[in-house]
Amino acid sequence: MPRVQLGDVTDDTLFLTFSYQHNLKLFLDSSLFEMMIHQLSRIQDLEIARLIAYVVMPNHVHVIVTSCVPEVESILYALKKPVSQKALPYLKSHFPGVYEKLQVSTGRKATHRFWLWGGGHVRAIRSHEEIQNQIKYIHRNPVRNRLVERPEDWRWSSFRYYRTGDPDPILVNRPDWI
């Protein structure tokens, strides 16, 4: 997979944030984290977006991508829909109390919603400085939230790839200029 080149930071480079329903901490075990990681990898395989950096937190996700499609909604749909379709049945069978907290009413019908309603927060990244700041922000998120002492201790982010080049759990498109 080609690395992001110097000129690749354009209006197509996006900082995405999306949260789980009711801001609950839904990623309760590694299986749920792996569902999200798999889908982050999948958007690259499908050439929907090139992943630059990410962090999956217990109650939200931050992603920096360069879009390969004209509509950001396509990226969000490709990330969120498959995870929701897998995570809801998993929560129902493994964490039924949490699953019930996801129930929402849509008119006369009650349903369960994994993601918070709406597209989340989407912002274009327009400079190298801004992308570097956003990468640092998301990589430090687990430390700020007191989940780990050091960014490299949080398995569910691209930090280790930036530090060591280790693509575990997924390969990202690190810009050459970082």
OpenMM code with the backbone's topology and positions (N, CA, C; nanometers):
from openmm import Vec3, app, unit

residues = "MET PRO ARG VAL GLN LEU GLY ASP VAL THR ASP ASP THR LEU PHE LEU THR PHE SER TYR GLN HIS ASN LEU LYS LEU PHE LEU ASP SER SER LEU PHE GLU MET MET ILE HIS GLN LEU SER ARG ILE GLN ASP LEU GLU ILE ALA ARG LEU ILE ALA TYR VAL VAL MET PRO ASN HIS VAL HIS VAL ILE VAL THR SER CYS VAL PRO GLU VAL GLU SER ILE LEU TYR ALA LEU LYS LYS PRO VAL SER GLN LYS ALA LEU PRO TYR LEU LYS SER HIS PHE PRO GLY VAL TYR GLU LYS LEU GLN VAL SER THR GLY ARG LYS ALA THR HIS ARG PHE TRP LEU TRP GLY GLY GLY HIS VAL ARG ALA ILE ARG SER HIS GLU GLU ILE GLN ASN GLN ILE LYS TYR ILE HIS ARG ASN PRO VAL ARG ASN ARG LEU VAL GLU ARG PRO GLU ASP TRP ARG TRP SER SER PHE ARG TYR TYR ARG THR GLY ASP PRO ASP PRO ILE LEU VAL ASN ARG PRO ASP TRP ILE".split()
positions = [
    Vec3(0.0848, -0.1173, 0.0000),
    Vec3(0.0000, 0.0000, 0.0000),
    Vec3(0.0898, 0.1243, 0.0000),
    Vec3(0.0669, 0.2183, -0.0921),
    Vec3(0.1535, 0.3358, -0.1001),
    Vec3(0.1351, 0.4280, 0.0199),
    Vec3(0.2448, 0.4920, 0.0565),
    Vec3(0.2382, 0.5882, 0.1659),
    Vec3(0.1801, 0.7189, 0.1155),
    Vec3(0.1237, 0.7959, 0.2057),
    Vec3(0.0692, 0.9269, 0.1716),
    Vec3(0.1859, 1.0192, 0.1387),
    Vec3(0.1782, 1.0871, 0.0265),
    Vec3(0.2849, 1.1759, -0.0165),
    Vec3(0.2626, 1.3176, 0.0356),
    Vec3(0.3635, 1.3983, 0.0264),
    Vec3(0.3607, 1.5348, 0.0776),
    Vec3(0.2411, 1.6133, 0.0279),
    Vec3(0.2059, 1.6012, -0.0974),
    Vec3(0.0958, 1.6783, -0.1524),
    Vec3(-0.0417, 1.6196, -0.1252),
    Vec3(-0.0473, 1.5073, -0.0538),
    Vec3(-0.1743, 1.4381, -0.0343),
    Vec3(-0.2635, 1.4992, 0.0726),
    Vec3(-0.2158, 1.5949, 0.1496),
    Vec3(-0.3024, 1.6583, 0.2485),
    Vec3(-0.3839, 1.7637, 0.1757),
    Vec3(-0.5097, 1.7301, 0.1528),
    Vec3(-0.6008, 1.8166, 0.0781),
    Vec3(-0.7321, 1.8205, 0.1535),
    Vec3(-0.8318, 1.8774, 0.0903),
    Vec3(-0.9653, 1.8772, 0.1499),
    Vec3(-1.0193, 1.7355, 0.1649),
    Vec3(-0.9549, 1.6384, 0.1007),
    Vec3(-0.9969, 1.4996, 0.1116),
    Vec3(-0.9383, 1.4304, 0.2355),
    Vec3(-0.8513, 1.4979, 0.3088),
    Vec3(-0.7976, 1.4435, 0.4330),
    Vec3(-0.8909, 1.4865, 0.5449),
    Vec3(-0.9451, 1.3882, 0.6138),
    Vec3(-1.0534, 1.4130, 0.7082),
    Vec3(-1.0222, 1.3600, 0.8469),
    Vec3(-1.0648, 1.4344, 0.9467),
    Vec3(-1.0614, 1.3912, 1.0864),
    Vec3(-1.2057, 1.3541, 1.1226),
    Vec3(-1.2280, 1.2277, 1.1550),
    Vec3(-1.3616, 1.1775, 1.1868),
    Vec3(-1.3669, 1.1349, 1.3329),
    Vec3(-1.4744, 1.1690, 1.3983),
    Vec3(-1.5012, 1.1212, 1.5334),
    Vec3(-1.6445, 1.0732, 1.5381),
    Vec3(-1.6651, 0.9533, 1.5905),
    Vec3(-1.8009, 0.9064, 1.6117),
    Vec3(-1.8069, 0.8310, 1.7429),
    Vec3(-1.9231, 0.8414, 1.8073),
    Vec3(-1.9425, 0.7890, 1.9424),
    Vec3(-2.0494, 0.6819, 1.9440),
    Vec3(-2.0487, 0.6047, 2.0503),
    Vec3(-2.1467, 0.4989, 2.0676),
    Vec3(-2.2718, 0.5559, 2.1327),
    Vec3(-2.3824, 0.4886, 2.1113),
    Vec3(-2.5118, 0.5333, 2.1627),
    Vec3(-2.5033, 0.5680, 2.3113),
    Vec3(-2.5628, 0.6791, 2.3478),
    Vec3(-2.5667, 0.7298, 2.4860),
    Vec3(-2.4266, 0.7500, 2.5441),
    Vec3(-2.3257, 0.7588, 2.4565),
    Vec3(-2.1869, 0.7750, 2.4982),
    Vec3(-2.1431, 0.6629, 2.5935),
    Vec3(-2.2048, 0.5469, 2.5780),
    Vec3(-2.1706, 0.4319, 2.6617),
    Vec3(-2.0335, 0.3773, 2.6249),
    Vec3(-1.9697, 0.3151, 2.7189),
    Vec3(-1.8443, 0.2445, 2.6924),
    Vec3(-1.8814, 0.1055, 2.6426),
    Vec3(-1.8946, 0.0937, 2.5111),
    Vec3(-1.9453, -0.0292, 2.4511),
    Vec3(-1.8372, -0.1287, 2.4143),
    Vec3(-1.7172, -0.0822, 2.3959),
    Vec3(-1.6114, -0.1760, 2.3611),
    Vec3(-1.5597, -0.2340, 2.4916),
    Vec3(-1.6232, -0.3457, 2.5288),
    Vec3(-1.6042, -0.4042, 2.6607),
    Vec3(-1.5035, -0.5182, 2.6613),
    Vec3(-1.4698, -0.5707, 2.5463),
    Vec3(-1.3677, -0.6753, 2.5402),
    Vec3(-1.2991, -0.6703, 2.4036),
    Vec3(-1.1967, -0.7499, 2.3888),
    Vec3(-1.1155, -0.7422, 2.2673),
    Vec3(-1.1939, -0.7791, 2.1415),
    Vec3(-1.2944, -0.8628, 2.1516),
    Vec3(-1.3729, -0.8992, 2.0328),
    Vec3(-1.4383, -0.7770, 1.9697),
    Vec3(-1.4891, -0.6878, 2.0506),
    Vec3(-1.5540, -0.5671, 1.9993),
    Vec3(-1.4512, -0.4715, 1.9377),
    Vec3(-1.3371, -0.4562, 2.0030),
    Vec3(-1.2314, -0.3735, 1.9441),
    Vec3(-1.1890, -0.4310, 1.8087),
    Vec3(-1.1742, -0.5625, 1.8035),
    Vec3(-1.1301, -0.6266, 1.6792),
    Vec3(-1.2304, -0.6076, 1.5662),
    Vec3(-1.3579, -0.5996, 1.5978),
    Vec3(-1.4587, -0.5719, 1.4945),
    Vec3(-1.4319, -0.4366, 1.4288),
    Vec3(-1.4013, -0.3374, 1.5108),
    Vec3(-1.3753, -0.2037, 1.4569),
    Vec3(-1.2438, -0.2013, 1.3803),
    Vec3(-1.1418, -0.2642, 1.4342),
    Vec3(-1.0117, -0.2688, 1.3671),
    Vec3(-1.0251, -0.3376, 1.2306),
    Vec3(-1.0983, -0.4455, 1.2272),
    Vec3(-1.1209, -0.5163, 1.1000),
    Vec3(-1.1851, -0.4226, 0.9974),
    Vec3(-1.2825, -0.3448, 1.0402),
    Vec3(-1.3519, -0.2569, 0.9461),
    Vec3(-1.2634, -0.1408, 0.9023),
    Vec3(-1.1774, -0.0923, 0.9895),
    Vec3(-1.0817, 0.0111, 0.9497),
    Vec3(-0.9897, -0.0431, 0.8401),
    Vec3(-0.9470, -0.1655, 0.8555),
    Vec3(-0.8640, -0.2282, 0.7527),
    Vec3(-0.9438, -0.2494, 0.6238),
    Vec3(-1.0672, -0.2854, 0.6393),
    Vec3(-1.1535, -0.3165, 0.5242),
    Vec3(-1.1771, -0.1949, 0.4339),
    Vec3(-1.1912, -0.0750, 0.4926),
    Vec3(-1.2144, 0.0437, 0.4079),
    Vec3(-1.0949, 0.0706, 0.3172),
    Vec3(-0.9774, 0.0267, 0.3618),
    Vec3(-0.8596, 0.0398, 0.2750),
    Vec3(-0.8639, -0.0650, 0.1648),
    Vec3(-0.8971, -0.1892, 0.2008),
    Vec3(-0.9052, -0.2966, 0.1011),
    Vec3(-1.0071, -0.2636, -0.0073),
    Vec3(-1.1173, -0.2004, 0.0308),
    Vec3(-1.2232, -0.1640, -0.0642),
    Vec3(-1.1942, -0.0329, -0.1364),
    Vec3(-1.0818, 0.0301, -0.1021),
    Vec3(-1.0402, 0.1578, -0.1604),
    Vec3(-1.1442, 0.2666, -0.1416),
    Vec3(-1.2027, 0.2684, -0.0216),
    Vec3(-1.2959, 0.3741, 0.0168),
    Vec3(-1.2190, 0.4905, 0.0781),
    Vec3(-1.1151, 0.4577, 0.1537),
    Vec3(-1.0313, 0.5600, 0.2169),
    Vec3(-0.8964, 0.4990, 0.2517),
    Vec3(-0.7958, 0.5860, 0.2604),
    Vec3(-0.6639, 0.5447, 0.3084),
    Vec3(-0.6535, 0.5895, 0.4535),
    Vec3(-0.6278, 0.4966, 0.5398),
    Vec3(-0.6203, 0.5229, 0.6830),
    Vec3(-0.4845, 0.5821, 0.7168),
    Vec3(-0.4860, 0.6993, 0.7797),
    Vec3(-0.3617, 0.7662, 0.8185),
    Vec3(-0.3328, 0.7431, 0.9662),
    Vec3(-0.4348, 0.7527, 1.0508),
    Vec3(-0.4172, 0.7303, 1.1952),
    Vec3(-0.5537, 0.7002, 1.2556),
    Vec3(-0.5520, 0.6310, 1.3698),
    Vec3(-0.6785, 0.5978, 1.4362),
    Vec3(-0.6536, 0.5673, 1.5831),
    Vec3(-0.7616, 0.5767, 1.6590),
    Vec3(-0.7667, 0.5227, 1.7939),
    Vec3(-0.9107, 0.4787, 1.8180),
    Vec3(-0.9257, 0.3588, 1.8716),
    Vec3(-1.0565, 0.3072, 1.9095),
    Vec3(-1.0605, 0.3091, 2.0617),
    Vec3(-1.1511, 0.3887, 2.1143),
    Vec3(-1.1651, 0.4060, 2.2585),
    Vec3(-1.2893, 0.3302, 2.3058),
    Vec3(-1.3039, 0.3104, 2.4364),
    Vec3(-1.4228, 0.2403, 2.4857),
    Vec3(-1.5548, 0.3091, 2.4500),
    Vec3(-1.5552, 0.4428, 2.4326),
    Vec3(-1.6814, 0.5126, 2.4045),
    Vec3(-1.6810, 0.5979, 2.2776),
    Vec3(-1.5736, 0.5964, 2.2002),
    Vec3(-1.5702, 0.6700, 2.0740),
    Vec3(-1.4520, 0.6246, 1.9886),
    Vec3(-1.4515, 0.6706, 1.8635),
    Vec3(-1.3461, 0.6383, 1.7678),
    Vec3(-1.2998, 0.7686, 1.7032),
    Vec3(-1.1681, 0.7842, 1.6881),
    Vec3(-1.1101, 0.8936, 1.6093),
    Vec3(-1.0362, 0.8300, 1.4922),
    Vec3(-1.0547, 0.8872, 1.3733),
    Vec3(-0.9915, 0.8352, 1.2534),
    Vec3(-0.9463, 0.9526, 1.1680),
    Vec3(-0.8272, 0.9416, 1.1115),
    Vec3(-0.7813, 1.0361, 1.0097),
    Vec3(-0.7647, 0.9551, 0.8820),
    Vec3(-0.8325, 0.9991, 0.7769),
    Vec3(-0.8294, 0.9285, 0.6491),
    Vec3(-0.8116, 1.0270, 0.5346),
    Vec3(-0.7658, 0.9743, 0.4251),
    Vec3(-0.7730, 1.0454, 0.2989),
    Vec3(-0.8792, 0.9733, 0.2174),
    Vec3(-0.9810, 1.0453, 0.1808),
    Vec3(-1.0958, 0.9862, 0.1129),
    Vec3(-1.0603, 0.9456, -0.0299),
    Vec3(-1.1105, 0.8295, -0.0696),
    Vec3(-1.0989, 0.7834, -0.2079),
    Vec3(-1.2334, 0.7913, -0.2795),
    Vec3(-1.3353, 0.8389, -0.2092),
    Vec3(-1.4706, 0.8516, -0.2642),
    Vec3(-1.5181, 0.9947, -0.2432),
    Vec3(-1.6127, 1.0412, -0.3249),
    Vec3(-1.6539, 1.1816, -0.3150),
    Vec3(-1.7378, 1.2156, -0.1915),
    Vec3(-1.8068, 1.1195, -0.1319),
    Vec3(-1.8956, 1.1503, -0.0200),
    Vec3(-1.8409, 1.0931, 0.1106),
    Vec3(-1.8279, 1.1770, 0.2107),
    Vec3(-1.7822, 1.1305, 0.3415),
    Vec3(-1.8811, 1.0318, 0.4019),
    Vec3(-2.0084, 1.0452, 0.3647),
    Vec3(-2.1091, 0.9517, 0.4156),
    Vec3(-2.0765, 0.8082, 0.3778),
    Vec3(-2.0142, 0.7890, 0.2631),
    Vec3(-1.9753, 0.6540, 0.2196),
    Vec3(-1.8705, 0.5943, 0.3126),
    Vec3(-1.7800, 0.6775, 0.3594),
    Vec3(-1.6774, 0.6303, 0.4534),
    Vec3(-1.7424, 0.5936, 0.5856),
    Vec3(-1.8269, 0.6829, 0.6365),
    Vec3(-1.8928, 0.6576, 0.7646),
    Vec3(-1.9796, 0.5326, 0.7574),
    Vec3(-2.0528, 0.5180, 0.6497),
    Vec3(-2.1387, 0.4009, 0.6326),
    Vec3(-2.0547, 0.2734, 0.6283),
    Vec3(-1.9455, 0.2764, 0.5525),
    Vec3(-1.8595, 0.1592, 0.5393),
    Vec3(-1.7921, 0.1218, 0.6711),
    Vec3(-1.7699, 0.2185, 0.7575),
    Vec3(-1.7115, 0.1908, 0.8884),
    Vec3(-1.8163, 0.1476, 0.9904),
    Vec3(-1.9231, 0.2228, 0.9988),
    Vec3(-2.0170, 0.2059, 1.1089),
    Vec3(-2.1183, 0.0933, 1.0899),
    Vec3(-2.1739, 0.0795, 0.9718),
    Vec3(-2.2807, -0.0187, 0.9494),
    Vec3(-2.2354, -0.1627, 0.9778),
    Vec3(-2.1247, -0.2096, 0.9183),
    Vec3(-2.0832, -0.3477, 0.9452),
    Vec3(-2.0482, -0.3734, 1.0930),
    Vec3(-1.9891, -0.2754, 1.1578),
    Vec3(-1.9559, -0.2923, 1.3000),
    Vec3(-2.0842, -0.3044, 1.3811),
    Vec3(-2.1799, -0.2194, 1.3537),
    Vec3(-2.3077, -0.2242, 1.4236),
    Vec3(-2.3766, -0.3592, 1.4029),
    Vec3(-2.3749, -0.4082, 1.2791),
    Vec3(-2.4409, -0.5353, 1.2480),
    Vec3(-2.3783, -0.6529, 1.3221),
    Vec3(-2.2493, -0.6456, 1.3496),
    Vec3(-2.1815, -0.7531, 1.4239),
    Vec3(-2.1854, -0.7294, 1.5746),
    Vec3(-2.1710, -0.6031, 1.6148),
    Vec3(-2.1591, -0.5727, 1.7577),
    Vec3(-2.2906, -0.5894, 1.8336),
    Vec3(-2.4018, -0.5513, 1.7732),
    Vec3(-2.5293, -0.5623, 1.8451),
    Vec3(-2.5625, -0.7072, 1.8842),
    Vec3(-2.5543, -0.8036, 1.7930),
    Vec3(-2.5793, -0.9419, 1.8358),
    Vec3(-2.4774, -0.9916, 1.9393),
    Vec3(-2.3534, -0.9468, 1.9243),
    Vec3(-2.2502, -0.9860, 2.0207),
    Vec3(-2.2841, -0.9318, 2.1599),
    Vec3(-2.3208, -0.8045, 2.1664),
    Vec3(-2.3588, -0.7461, 2.2951),
    Vec3(-2.4820, -0.8147, 2.3527),
    Vec3(-2.5785, -0.8468, 2.2675),
    Vec3(-2.7006, -0.9121, 2.3137),
    Vec3(-2.6693, -1.0455, 2.3804),
    Vec3(-2.5768, -1.1211, 2.3240),
    Vec3(-2.5465, -1.2527, 2.3810),
    Vec3(-2.4440, -1.2482, 2.4941),
    Vec3(-2.3499, -1.1539, 2.4911),
    Vec3(-2.2434, -1.1510, 2.5916),
    Vec3(-2.2630, -1.0459, 2.7015),
    Vec3(-2.3331, -0.9370, 2.6693),
    Vec3(-2.3548, -0.8283, 2.7644),
    Vec3(-2.4997, -0.7808, 2.7538),
    Vec3(-2.5965, -0.8656, 2.7912),
    Vec3(-2.7381, -0.8309, 2.7693),
    Vec3(-2.7823, -0.7036, 2.8421),
    Vec3(-2.7259, -0.6743, 2.9570),
    Vec3(-2.7613, -0.5509, 3.0280),
    Vec3(-2.7209, -0.4271, 2.9500),
    Vec3(-2.6038, -0.4303, 2.8902),
    Vec3(-2.5571, -0.3195, 2.8068),
    Vec3(-2.6415, -0.3112, 2.6803),
    Vec3(-2.6707, -0.4250, 2.6214),
    Vec3(-2.7530, -0.4282, 2.5005),
    Vec3(-2.8866, -0.3584, 2.5236),
    Vec3(-2.9488, -0.3833, 2.6352),
    Vec3(-3.0793, -0.3214, 2.6640),
    Vec3(-3.0692, -0.1697, 2.6769),
    Vec3(-2.9549, -0.1190, 2.7201),
    Vec3(-2.9354, 0.0269, 2.7298),
    Vec3(-2.9303, 0.0935, 2.5924),
    Vec3(-2.9139, 0.0127, 2.4883),
    Vec3(-2.9049, 0.0652, 2.3523),
    Vec3(-3.0402, 0.0773, 2.2840),
    Vec3(-3.1448, 0.0428, 2.3545),
    Vec3(-3.2784, 0.0497, 2.2962),
    Vec3(-3.3218, 0.1952, 2.2812),
    Vec3(-3.3724, 0.2264, 2.1631),
    Vec3(-3.4247, 0.3601, 2.1343),
    Vec3(-3.5592, 0.3432, 2.0651),
    Vec3(-3.6445, 0.4411, 2.0802),
    Vec3(-3.7751, 0.4380, 2.0142),
    Vec3(-3.7683, 0.5185, 1.8861),
    Vec3(-3.8167, 0.4597, 1.7813),
    Vec3(-3.8271, 0.5292, 1.6531),
    Vec3(-3.9735, 0.5235, 1.6125),
    Vec3(-4.0505, 0.6173, 1.6608),
    Vec3(-4.1944, 0.6147, 1.6377),
    Vec3(-4.2584, 0.5096, 1.7255),
    Vec3(-4.3283, 0.4176, 1.6639),
    Vec3(-4.3958, 0.3112, 1.7398),
    Vec3(-4.3068, 0.1908, 1.7643),
    Vec3(-4.1939, 0.1868, 1.6989),
    Vec3(-4.1075, 0.0696, 1.7051),
    Vec3(-3.9842, 0.0988, 1.7909),
    Vec3(-3.9488, 0.0039, 1.8754),
    Vec3(-3.8249, 0.0140, 1.9520),
    Vec3(-3.7178, -0.0671, 1.8794),
    Vec3(-3.5993, -0.0133, 1.8768),
    Vec3(-3.4869, -0.0807, 1.8132),
    Vec3(-3.3628, -0.0580, 1.8988),
    Vec3(-3.2549, -0.1208, 1.8634),
    Vec3(-3.1290, -0.1024, 1.9345),
    Vec3(-3.0309, -0.0342, 1.8404),
    Vec3(-2.9659, 0.0670, 1.8899),
    Vec3(-2.8737, 0.1457, 1.8092),
    Vec3(-2.7356, 0.1420, 1.8740),
    Vec3(-2.6355, 0.1027, 1.7958),
    Vec3(-2.4985, 0.0965, 1.8453),
    Vec3(-2.4318, 0.2341, 1.8450),
    Vec3(-2.4441, 0.3044, 1.7324),
    Vec3(-2.3798, 0.4353, 1.7174),
    Vec3(-2.4749, 0.5469, 1.7561),
    Vec3(-2.4185, 0.6538, 1.8087),
    Vec3(-2.4949, 0.7742, 1.8359),
    Vec3(-2.5544, 0.8241, 1.7046),
    Vec3(-2.6762, 0.8724, 1.7087),
    Vec3(-2.7451, 0.9192, 1.5891),
    Vec3(-2.6646, 1.0291, 1.5205),
    Vec3(-2.6631, 1.0261, 1.3892),
    Vec3(-2.5935, 1.1273, 1.3108),
    Vec3(-2.4593, 1.0759, 1.2624),
    Vec3(-2.3946, 1.1577, 1.1860),
    Vec3(-2.2690, 1.1169, 1.1241),
    Vec3(-2.1477, 1.1295, 1.2122),
    Vec3(-2.1613, 1.1940, 1.3259),
    Vec3(-2.0438, 1.2194, 1.4082),
    Vec3(-1.9848, 1.3545, 1.3722),
    Vec3(-1.8612, 1.3728, 1.4079),
    Vec3(-1.7916, 1.4985, 1.3804),
    Vec3(-1.6947, 1.4742, 1.2650),
    Vec3(-1.7064, 1.5540, 1.1604),
    Vec3(-1.6202, 1.5416, 1.0428),
    Vec3(-1.5587, 1.6783, 1.0161),
    Vec3(-1.4264, 1.6788, 0.9988),
    Vec3(-1.3585, 1.8059, 0.9713),
    Vec3(-1.2464, 1.7818, 0.8719),
    Vec3(-1.2350, 1.8688, 0.7727),
    Vec3(-1.1247, 1.8609, 0.6766),
    Vec3(-0.9966, 1.9069, 0.7445),
    Vec3(-0.8879, 1.8391, 0.7154),
    Vec3(-0.7556, 1.8782, 0.7647),
    Vec3(-0.6840, 1.9443, 0.6488),
    Vec3(-0.6358, 2.0650, 0.6717),
    Vec3(-0.5870, 2.1452, 0.5591),
    Vec3(-0.4374, 2.1741, 0.5589),
    Vec3(-0.3638, 2.1279, 0.6601),
    Vec3(-0.2200, 2.1558, 0.6603),
    Vec3(-0.1438, 2.0416, 0.7257),
    Vec3(-0.0147, 2.0361, 0.6982),
    Vec3(0.0710, 1.9351, 0.7604),
    Vec3(0.0748, 1.9527, 0.9118),
    Vec3(0.0821, 2.0760, 0.9559),
    Vec3(0.0846, 2.1024, 1.1005),
    Vec3(-0.0423, 2.0509, 1.1678),
    Vec3(-0.1548, 2.0747, 1.1045),
    Vec3(-0.2815, 2.0300, 1.1616),
    Vec3(-0.2898, 1.8771, 1.1668),
    Vec3(-0.2433, 1.8112, 1.0609),
    Vec3(-0.2482, 1.6648, 1.0628),
    Vec3(-0.1564, 1.6096, 1.1718),
    Vec3(-0.0386, 1.6694, 1.1886),
    Vec3(0.0521, 1.6246, 1.2958),
    Vec3(-0.0124, 1.6452, 1.4327),
    Vec3(-0.0757, 1.7590, 1.4530),
    Vec3(-0.1427, 1.7855, 1.5811),
    Vec3(-0.2563, 1.6871, 1.6067),
    Vec3(-0.3331, 1.6555, 1.5032),
    Vec3(-0.4447, 1.5622, 1.5207),
    Vec3(-0.3948, 1.4198, 1.5464),
    Vec3(-0.2874, 1.3801, 1.4811),
    Vec3(-0.2303, 1.2480, 1.5069),
    Vec3(-0.1829, 1.2391, 1.6514),
    Vec3(-0.1133, 1.3414, 1.6982),
    Vec3(-0.0696, 1.3421, 1.8392),
    Vec3(-0.1898, 1.3380, 1.9331),
    Vec3(-0.2921, 1.4134, 1.8999),
    Vec3(-0.4124, 1.4173, 1.9834),
    Vec3(-0.4748, 1.2786, 1.9965),
    Vec3(-0.4968, 1.2119, 1.8841),
    Vec3(-0.5632, 1.0820, 1.8940),
    Vec3(-0.4734, 0.9773, 1.9578),
    Vec3(-0.3431, 0.9825, 1.9332),
    Vec3(-0.2536, 0.8842, 1.9941),
    Vec3(-0.2419, 0.9034, 2.1452),
    Vec3(-0.2594, 1.0238, 2.1921),
    Vec3(-0.2517, 1.0498, 2.3372),
    Vec3(-0.3864, 1.0315, 2.4081),
    Vec3(-0.4911, 1.0095, 2.3322),
    Vec3(-0.6248, 0.9972, 2.3886),
    Vec3(-0.6356, 0.8895, 2.4964),
    Vec3(-0.5815, 0.7697, 2.4784),
    Vec3(-0.5904, 0.6688, 2.5844),
    Vec3(-0.5195, 0.7094, 2.7137),
    Vec3(-0.4120, 0.7876, 2.7029),
    Vec3(-0.3409, 0.8358, 2.8226),
    Vec3(-0.4248, 0.9424, 2.8922),
    Vec3(-0.4793, 1.0364, 2.8149),
    Vec3(-0.5642, 1.1412, 2.8733),
    Vec3(-0.6858, 1.0821, 2.9435),
    Vec3(-0.7355, 0.9705, 2.8920),
    Vec3(-0.8520, 0.9053, 2.9514),
    Vec3(-0.8138, 0.8014, 3.0576),
    Vec3(-0.6878, 0.8012, 3.0950),
    Vec3(-0.6348, 0.7146, 3.2023),
    Vec3(-0.6585, 0.5653, 3.1778),
    Vec3(-0.6538, 0.5256, 3.0527),
    Vec3(-0.6663, 0.3840, 3.0190),
    Vec3(-0.5314, 0.3142, 3.0233),
    Vec3(-0.4261, 0.3901, 2.9926),
    Vec3(-0.2886, 0.3400, 2.9946),
    Vec3(-0.1971, 0.4531, 3.0395),
    Vec3(-0.0748, 0.4177, 3.0743),
    Vec3(0.0227, 0.5205, 3.1136),
    Vec3(0.0963, 0.5799, 2.9949),
    Vec3(0.1139, 0.4996, 2.8888),
    Vec3(0.1882, 0.5451, 2.7712),
    Vec3(0.1081, 0.5104, 2.6453),
    Vec3(0.1148, 0.5935, 2.5416),
    Vec3(0.0376, 0.5657, 2.4192),
    Vec3(0.0676, 0.4284, 2.3602),
    Vec3(0.1917, 0.3840, 2.3676),
    Vec3(0.2268, 0.2546, 2.3083),
    Vec3(0.1640, 0.1357, 2.3809),
    Vec3(0.1080, 0.1593, 2.4987),
    Vec3(0.0428, 0.0523, 2.5733),
    Vec3(-0.1018, 0.0283, 2.5278),
    Vec3(-0.1573, 0.1182, 2.4478),
    Vec3(-0.2943, 0.1022, 2.3997),
    Vec3(-0.2904, 0.0296, 2.2657),
    Vec3(-0.3357, -0.0901, 2.2641),
    Vec3(-0.3284, -0.1752, 2.1444),
    Vec3(-0.4139, -0.1239, 2.0292),
    Vec3(-0.5173, -0.0501, 2.0572),
    Vec3(-0.6195, -0.0174, 1.9581),
    Vec3(-0.5965, 0.1195, 1.8951),
    Vec3(-0.4729, 0.1471, 1.8591),
    Vec3(-0.4418, 0.2729, 1.7906),
    Vec3(-0.3263, 0.2505, 1.6946),
    Vec3(-0.3014, 0.3505, 1.6132),
    Vec3(-0.1910, 0.3440, 1.5166),
    Vec3(-0.0602, 0.3930, 1.5765),
    Vec3(-0.0557, 0.4212, 1.7054),
    Vec3(0.0657, 0.4785, 1.7654),
    Vec3(0.1884, 0.3910, 1.7424),
    Vec3(0.1767, 0.2601, 1.7684),
    Vec3(0.2934, 0.1724, 1.7560),
    Vec3(0.3463, 0.1702, 1.6124),
    Vec3(0.2564, 0.1797, 1.5163),
    Vec3(0.3029, 0.1847, 1.3783),
    Vec3(0.3869, 0.3108, 1.3554),
    Vec3(0.3427, 0.4215, 1.4084),
    Vec3(0.4186, 0.5459, 1.3934),
    Vec3(0.5516, 0.5393, 1.4670),
    Vec3(0.5549, 0.4705, 1.5785),
    Vec3(0.6768, 0.4618, 1.6592),
    Vec3(0.7749, 0.3593, 1.6033),
    Vec3(0.7241, 0.2407, 1.5633),
    Vec3(0.8143, 0.1299, 1.5292),
    Vec3(0.7986, 0.0772, 1.3870),
    Vec3(0.6904, 0.1121, 1.3179),
    Vec3(0.6633, 0.0554, 1.1866),
    Vec3(0.5905, -0.0778, 1.1925),
    Vec3(0.5575, -0.1235, 1.3135),
    Vec3(0.4865, -0.2496, 1.3317),
    Vec3(0.3414, -0.2324, 1.2883),
    Vec3(0.2957, -0.3057, 1.1853),
    Vec3(0.1592, -0.2877, 1.1356),
    Vec3(0.0522, -0.3583, 1.2194),
    Vec3(0.0869, -0.4064, 1.3371),
    Vec3(-0.0114, -0.4736, 1.4229),
    Vec3(-0.0861, -0.3700, 1.5051),
    Vec3(-0.2173, -0.3618, 1.5015),
    Vec3(-0.3060, -0.4566, 1.4350),
    Vec3(-0.3327, -0.4283, 1.2882),
    Vec3(-0.3136, -0.3068, 1.2380),
    Vec3(-0.3327, -0.2830, 1.0948),
    Vec3(-0.2313, -0.1830, 1.0430),
    Vec3(-0.2035, -0.1953, 0.9154),
    Vec3(-0.1131, -0.1049, 0.8460),
    Vec3(-0.1852, 0.0262, 0.8181),
    Vec3(-0.1180, 0.1361, 0.8444),
    Vec3(-0.1734, 0.2672, 0.8100),
    Vec3(-0.0834, 0.3338, 0.7076),
    Vec3(-0.1323, 0.4406, 0.6473),
    Vec3(-0.0594, 0.5161, 0.5457),
    Vec3(0.0059, 0.6368, 0.6097),
    Vec3(0.1159, 0.6132, 0.6759),
    Vec3(0.1862, 0.7222, 0.7433),
    Vec3(0.2456, 0.8178, 0.6404),
    Vec3(0.2162, 0.9471, 0.6526),
    Vec3(0.2751, 1.0433, 0.5598),
    Vec3(0.4276, 1.0407, 0.5677),
    Vec3(0.4943, 1.0523, 0.4546),
    Vec3(0.6408, 1.0508, 0.4494),
    Vec3(0.7030, 1.1642, 0.5285),
    Vec3(0.6339, 1.2750, 0.5422),
    Vec3(0.6898, 1.3941, 0.6050),
    Vec3(0.6768, 1.3942, 0.7550),
    Vec3(0.6197, 1.2872, 0.8137),
    Vec3(0.6093, 1.2813, 0.9609),
    Vec3(0.7241, 1.1999, 1.0137),
] * unit.nanometer
topology = app.Topology()
chain = topology.addChain("A")
for resn in residues:
    res = topology.addResidue(resn, chain)
    for name in ("N", "CA", "C"):
        topology.addAtom(name, app.Element.getBySymbol(name[0]), res)
